[in-house]
């Protein structure tokens, strides 16, 4: 009952977040923080789910631990949890690794898995509302199909970018990239809706 209740709450929160973003009511609370602290917190939160599937979840040794950014801490945590949970859901064997790289006045965060991958022609469609690549997988892993669209919109509100790369080959997995300015430039412009 508790697990199903948590699942239902998560689905409702996704729908509410999407409604807030669509109506322009989502506000960002910008503060300065060390990015490594958020990455460590998120891996701690998501590691039980990875352990259940015997997946290795870790931060790459060459990841930059010193990067400080100005962003919405809670929303960035939400994005990272979405990305890592997504990787865990679609990975049956292997690992999920996270890396942070400073690029001048920007930071690039990557979440790489060894899962089923995403067909190259569907790398953009996973960011559309209520979309999942394979309906048979949808039944297996559940979810609203809102996690990635919400995450992309939240990163765009920081004037950043979120995208995925994959060969589409099962076992070679996918890599999700978050590219953010060190100093968030809040972008509240209405994004054109994808038909």
Helices and strands as residue ranges (DSSP letters): H 2-22, E 30-34, H 35-52, E 56-59, E 68-72, H 73-89, E 95-103, E 106-113, G 120-122, G 125-127, H 135-141, H 147-157, E 161-166, E 174-181
